[in-house]
């Protein structure tokens, strides 16, 4: 009898899982930085609501993870109100400067908006988003909510590994923008892993916001500092643009996937691309294909291509464009689009459907409280640290979301004054049998709807738990047509994370897929799930990031 060799497989669960789920009865927080998660838990324990804790964590991440977020950026959220039994969405994205026109770009001979500097800057919507959320769902005063981030900003915090890596990369090309190095490069360089970093400028800004409210940012001294800085440095954002900003409460839209009701926010974001992908995939027996099989990865990539062609053609600010959301997320439309998929051959180019009547980084966090309230919140500058424009002594970088406008006349996402650009950041939520089931998100540009889709499929079709669904190796397809006007003509590139069988690589190439590298870009996942029978929360955090899920 031969003695079996000793192995290192997990005793429970999938072998690729980084750890087991976190389970707790009273509250749960999952963020991309452990210190931010602990801040959220402290707020919950001190009587704060899930929204209070989410704002506190977001403020901390603006300090601790400036490579992905900050109050110079935008925010989107989905909130489950347990008392009302209601799911609500908030679009806190900012608009383009009123004084900047399409004609300006034409006169400058530009065929795209530059990614850095003053031209892609739009109104930062995050602070107003905080106060809108707090006004409806907050319990603690904003001074108490922002206090932990203020303390860390003054006393310092140790920079974690992945954040240090991206900080160094961003600093390399942003260091010469006015104000950037003074705020983010002490001693003339980006902080290294484990080094303490302080941002007293941001501490001052947070203190004034906590004491004086959102108007100090949009109608007070900060708005004037931002406007003056932009004017001095060739920008168009004005005090009036700041003063006129408003967030918008919206109704989340949904599609069912084998009984799971998956909710996303309507455009100007890309959330409905996940719903379109899920609708297409629902027509296949995914479970029988098996996780990691060539058939599954093939239809996943093809479904993504189809959804993203519609994303490029239709998604835009719905105040300016008639986006046929109901048609795009319908089952009948998905059946039409599914018919374009050839199981034997990868598509090279695809048309957008007849629906008439990417290098970014982000933070995602989710919090649930003892009353059953749940928050799915995503916030970002775009392109990591944003435009590089770092106004005065305020301690943050302004976003560069305006880069995602098209300059093609007649396109739904064409640049117009006072318009919200196409957005990549999307929170998600799942309901089942009329009850809240799951709050989740996956960070990372165009990876986000692809990640949302794979999380749901991993759980529904492949039976993975909350942590396994996030740890499982992922597919990322790049090269689809873009809302800025670029078209897919060569089928794009499929990137497979380490963990897929080499025979599957070869079969995908045989079907005509071009395979690319697998170094990063696969997103960053956080999630909370509610077990209504036991009255407990499950939490999961992304193994690819520095994050943590924790509860009490």
Secondary structure as GFF3:
##gff-version 3
##sequence-region A 1 552
A	DSSP	beta_strand	22	24	.	.	.	ID=ss1
A	DSSP	beta_strand	28	31	.	.	.	ID=ss2
A	DSSP	alpha_helix	34	45	.	.	.	ID=ss3
A	DSSP	alpha_helix	50	64	.	.	.	ID=ss4
A	DSSP	beta_strand	74	81	.	.	.	ID=ss5
A	DSSP	beta_strand	86	92	.	.	.	ID=ss6
A	DSSP	alpha_helix	102	107	.	.	.	ID=ss7
A	DSSP	alpha_helix	126	137	.	.	.	ID=ss8
A	DSSP	alpha_helix	142	155	.	.	.	ID=ss9
A	DSSP	beta_strand	157	158	.	.	.	ID=ss10
A	DSSP	alpha_helix	161	174	.	.	.	ID=ss11
A	DSSP	alpha_helix	180	184	.	.	.	ID=ss12
A	DSSP	three_ten_helix	186	188	.	.	.	ID=ss13
A	DSSP	beta_strand	196	197	.	.	.	ID=ss14
A	DSSP	alpha_helix	200	212	.	.	.	ID=ss15
A	DSSP	alpha_helix	215	218	.	.	.	ID=ss16
A	DSSP	alpha_helix	221	232	.	.	.	ID=ss17
A	DSSP	alpha_helix	239	243	.	.	.	ID=ss18
A	DSSP	beta_strand	248	250	.	.	.	ID=ss19
A	DSSP	beta_strand	253	257	.	.	.	ID=ss20
A	DSSP	beta_strand	260	264	.	.	.	ID=ss21
A	DSSP	alpha_helix	271	281	.	.	.	ID=ss22
A	DSSP	alpha_helix	286	289	.	.	.	ID=ss23
A	DSSP	alpha_helix	294	314	.	.	.	ID=ss24
A	DSSP	alpha_helix	325	328	.	.	.	ID=ss25
A	DSSP	alpha_helix	331	338	.	.	.	ID=ss26
A	DSSP	beta_strand	363	368	.	.	.	ID=ss27
A	DSSP	beta_strand	374	380	.	.	.	ID=ss28
A	DSSP	three_ten_helix	401	404	.	.	.	ID=ss29
A	DSSP	beta_strand	428	432	.	.	.	ID=ss30
A	DSSP	beta_strand	435	443	.	.	.	ID=ss31
A	DSSP	alpha_helix	447	460	.	.	.	ID=ss32
A	DSSP	alpha_helix	466	471	.	.	.	ID=ss33
A	DSSP	beta_strand	475	478	.	.	.	ID=ss34
A	DSSP	beta_strand	493	496	.	.	.	ID=ss35
A	DSSP	alpha_helix	502	510	.	.	.	ID=ss36
A	DSSP	beta_strand	515	516	.	.	.	ID=ss37
A	DSSP	beta_strand	524	531	.	.	.	ID=ss38
A	DSSP	beta_strand	536	541	.	.	.	ID=ss39
A	DSSP	beta_strand	548	551	.	.	.	ID=ss40
###
